[in-house]
Amino acid sequence: MRLARFDGGKIGLVVDGGVIDVSDIAGASPEAWPDTAPLRLIRDFERHRPALEAAMRERAPVPLADVRLETPVPWPNKVIAYPVNYHAHGQEMGASYRAKNQGFFLKPSSSVSGPNDPVELPSVPGREVHHEAELGIIIGKECRSLPRERWHEAVFGYACLLDMVVRGREERVFRKAYDTFCPVGPWIVTADEVEHPDALSMKLWVNGELRQAANTRDLVLDIPGMIATASAVMTLYPGDIIATGTPEGVGAVQDGDTIRIVIEGVGEMNVPVVQGSRGMTEVFAEPYVPPIVKQELTAK
């Protein structure tokens, strides 16, 4: 199944003809705050599956063009992100470490946005904001210390994810924590629909220019390893998101750009970029001379 969130917090199933509203089954309400109905649906999915399947047979879909898709998981407990998880990306960034020996970092849930929400660039003169295409793994059940051979027990589904970042040498989480810096969508494809998550093609374009192209088979730390590593440290909860890391080809975006990400068997997002007027902080007051290989090459 493909689970979507749309039009102010409604929950739907995406089918060939559009979106079937199943908000009543999921217990979703536009007045709810925080909007945790998607988390409960993920947790209780097997209990709701018969009713959802019946809705697919009996209810008429609304055309996708007539709805506004929103991020399918607006209130994850946490977003777990693995840095430098493709060798070629590590080489372009001049990084000696990899995800296998570096671990993960966390992005705030407030950074999560949807497929139709623009990425708002902070007003930080002299800094570049880069795109990073990633697969988002949606956790389906509470677990701790899950061994890698049982990794599949934790996975509810998959989504497209963009990990946006202000380039620099300051704390990584700080530079990746801005609102709208984690678009997730356009929906969640349940794990049973993705036969080979370890062999998914992923591509990213900016204004039609292909920037990134890779396959999850090239991950340094694979999906079982990421789940085992994260669950060894902390409890994973339904709706938690794991960002798998980005391949080579990261680059700057600017006001007016459109970022397109396509992941085989998962979906596509076309995310606009706008320049904001906020976000400056004294941390960025000092001029930045980029020691980063990618940014040095861009400047030449």
C-alpha positions in Angstrom: 0.0 0.0 0.0 0.9 3.7 -0.4 -0.1 5.8 2.6 -0.4 9.5 2.1 -1.3 12.5 4.2 -3.1 15.3 2.5 -5.3 18.5 2.7 -4.7 19.4 6.3 -4.0 16.1 8.0 -6.3 13.7 6.2 -4.9 10.2 5.6 -5.4 8.3 2.4 -4.4 5.4 0.3 -2.8 6.2 -3.0 -4.2 4.0 -5.9 -4.0 4.3 -9.7 -7.0 6.6 -9.7 -5.9 9.0 -7.0 -6.3 9.1 -3.2 -8.9 7.2 -1.1 -9.7 9.0 2.1 -9.3 6.6 5.1 -9.1 9.3 7.8 -12.0 7.7 9.7 -10.2 4.3 9.8 -7.0 6.0 10.9 -8.6 8.3 13.5 -7.3 11.4 11.8 -8.7 14.8 12.7 -7.7 18.2 11.3 -8.1 19.7 14.8 -5.6 17.3 16.4 -2.4 18.7 17.7 0.1 17.3 17.6 -0.9 15.3 14.5 0.0 11.8 15.7 -2.7 9.8 13.8 -0.1 8.6 11.2 2.1 7.2 14.0 -0.9 5.3 15.5 -1.8 4.0 12.1 1.7 2.8 11.5 1.8 1.1 15.0 -1.7 -0.5 14.5 -1.4 -1.1 10.7 -2.1 -4.9 10.8 -5.2 -4.4 12.9 -6.5 -1.8 10.4 -5.4 -3.7 7.3 -8.8 -5.5 6.6 -10.6 -2.1 6.8 -8.1 -0.4 4.6 -8.3 -3.2 2.0 -12.1 -2.9 2.1 -11.8 0.9 1.6 -9.7 0.3 -1.5 -12.4 -1.9 -3.0 -15.4 0.1 -2.0 -14.5 3.8 -1.9 -14.0 6.2 -4.9 -10.6 7.9 -5.1 -10.1 11.6 -5.5 -7.7 12.5 -8.3 -4.2 13.3 -7.1 -4.3 16.6 -9.0 -7.1 17.7 -6.7 -5.3 17.2 -3.4 -2.3 18.7 -1.7 0.1 16.0 -0.5 1.8 16.6 2.9 4.5 14.8 4.6 3.2 11.3 5.6 4.9 11.4 9.1 4.6 15.0 10.5 5.6 14.1 14.1 8.3 11.4 14.1 9.9 10.9 17.5 13.3 11.2 15.8 15.0 11.3 12.4 18.2 9.2 12.4 20.7 10.1 9.7 23.9 8.4 8.7 26.6 10.6 7.3 29.1 9.6 4.5 27.4 6.3 3.7 28.6 6.1 0.1 32.3 5.9 -0.6 32.2 8.2 -3.6 30.4 10.9 -1.5 33.1 10.6 1.1 35.8 11.1 -1.6 34.1 14.2 -3.0 33.8 15.7 0.5 37.4 14.8 1.5 36.1 12.8 4.5 38.3 10.0 5.9 35.5 8.5 7.9 32.4 6.5 6.9 29.1 5.6 8.5 30.4 2.3 9.7 32.9 4.0 12.0 31.2 7.3 12.6 27.7 6.4 13.7 24.6 8.6 13.2 23.3 12.0 14.0 19.7 13.2 14.7 17.6 15.8 12.9 14.8 17.5 14.7 11.2 16.6 13.8 10.6 20.3 13.2 12.8 20.0 10.1 10.4 17.6 8.4 8.3 19.0 5.6 6.3 17.6 2.7 6.6 17.2 -1.1 4.7 20.4 -1.8 6.4 22.5 0.9 9.2 24.7 -0.4 12.7 24.4 1.1 13.3 27.8 2.7 16.9 28.8 2.4 18.2 30.6 5.5 19.7 34.1 5.1 23.3 33.2 5.7 25.4 35.2 3.2 28.5 33.5 1.9 27.2 30.0 2.6 25.9 27.4 0.2 22.9 25.2 0.9 23.3 21.7 -0.6 20.8 19.0 -1.6 21.3 15.4 -0.4 19.1 12.7 -1.9 18.4 9.8 0.4 16.1 6.9 1.0 13.9 7.3 4.1 13.2 4.1 6.1 10.0 4.3 8.2 10.1 2.3 11.4 7.0 0.3 12.1 7.3 -1.0 15.7 8.9 -0.3 19.0 12.2 -2.1 19.3 15.5 -2.1 21.0 18.7 -4.1 20.3 17.3 -5.7 17.2 19.9 -7.9 15.6 20.7 -7.3 11.9 19.3 -10.6 10.8 15.9 -9.4 12.1 16.1 -5.9 10.6 12.9 -6.4 8.5 10.8 -6.7 11.6 11.4 -3.0 12.3 10.6 -1.6 8.9 7.1 -0.3 8.0 7.9 1.2 4.7 10.0 3.6 2.6 9.8 7.2 1.3 11.9 9.7 -0.6 13.9 12.1 1.6 16.0 15.2 1.1 18.6 16.0 3.7 19.4 19.7 3.2 22.5 21.3 4.7 24.3 24.6 5.1 27.9 23.7 4.1 30.5 24.5 6.7 32.5 23.1 9.6 30.1 23.9 12.4 28.2 21.2 14.2 26.5 19.0 11.6 23.1 18.9 13.4 23.1 22.7 13.7 23.6 23.1 9.9 20.9 20.5 9.1 18.2 21.5 11.6 16.5 24.4 9.8 12.7 24.1 9.2 12.0 22.5 5.8 15.5 20.9 5.7 14.0 17.4 5.7 11.3 16.9 3.0 9.8 13.4 3.2 7.2 12.0 0.8 5.4 11.9 -1.4 3.9 9.0 0.6 5.0 5.8 2.4 5.3 2.6 0.4 4.8 -0.3 2.7 7.7 -2.7 3.0 5.8 -5.6 1.4 5.6 -3.6 -1.8 9.4 -3.1 -2.1 11.0 -6.5 -2.9 14.6 -5.4 -2.9 15.3 -2.3 -0.8 19.0 -3.2 -1.1 19.0 -2.6 -4.8 17.0 0.6 -5.4 18.0 3.2 -8.0 17.9 6.8 -6.8 18.3 10.0 -8.9 18.1 13.7 -8.2 17.9 16.6 -10.6 18.0 20.4 -10.1 16.1 22.3 -12.8 16.3 19.2 -15.0 20.1 18.8 -14.5 21.0 15.3 -13.2 23.1 15.8 -10.1 23.0 12.5 -8.2 22.5 8.9 -9.3 23.2 5.9 -7.2 21.8 2.6 -5.9 21.3 1.4 -2.4 23.5 -1.6 -3.1 26.4 0.8 -2.9 25.7 1.8 0.7 28.7 1.4 3.0 26.5 0.5 6.0 23.5 -1.4 4.7 19.9 -1.2 5.8 20.2 -4.1 8.3 23.3 -2.5 9.7 21.7 0.9 10.1 18.7 -0.5 12.0 20.9 -2.7 14.2 23.2 0.2 15.0 20.4 2.7 15.8 18.5 0.2 17.9 21.6 -0.8 19.8 21.8 2.8 21.2 18.1 3.8 21.6 14.6 2.5 21.4 13.0 2.9 17.9 9.4 3.9 17.8 6.7 3.6 15.1 7.1 6.5 12.7 10.8 7.1 13.4 12.7 7.8 10.2 16.1 6.6 9.2 17.9 8.6 6.5 20.3 6.3 4.7 22.9 8.9 3.6 23.5 10.5 0.3 25.6 9.5 -2.8 28.1 11.7 -4.6 26.9 14.7 -6.6 25.7 17.0 -3.8 25.6 20.7 -4.8 24.2 24.1 -4.1 20.6 25.2 -4.7 19.2 28.7 -4.8 16.0 30.7 -4.9 13.7 29.5 -7.7 15.2 26.1 -8.2 13.2 22.9 -8.3 14.7 19.7 -6.7 13.4 16.5 -8.2 14.1 13.2 -6.5 13.0 9.8 -7.9 13.5 6.5 -6.1 12.7 3.3 -7.9 9.5 1.7 -6.6 9.1 4.3 -3.9 8.0 7.6 -5.6 9.0 11.1 -6.8 9.0 14.5 -5.2 9.4 17.9 -7.0 10.3 20.4 -4.2 10.6 24.1 -4.9 13.3 26.2 -3.3 12.7 29.8 -2.0 15.0 32.3 -0.3 14.0 33.2 3.2 14.9 36.3 5.2 15.6 34.6 8.6 18.0 32.1 10.0 21.1 34.2 10.5 23.1 33.6 13.7 26.4 34.7 15.1 27.7 31.2 14.5 27.8 32.1 10.8 29.3 35.6 11.3 32.8 34.6 10.4 33.7 34.3 6.7 33.9 30.8 5.5 36.8 29.6 3.4 35.6 26.2 2.1 38.0 23.4 2.8 35.4 21.0 1.4 36.5 19.5 -1.9 33.1 19.7 -3.5 32.7 23.4 -2.8 36.2 24.2 -3.8 35.5 22.6 -7.2 32.3 24.4 -7.6 34.0 27.8 -7.0 36.6 27.2 -9.7 
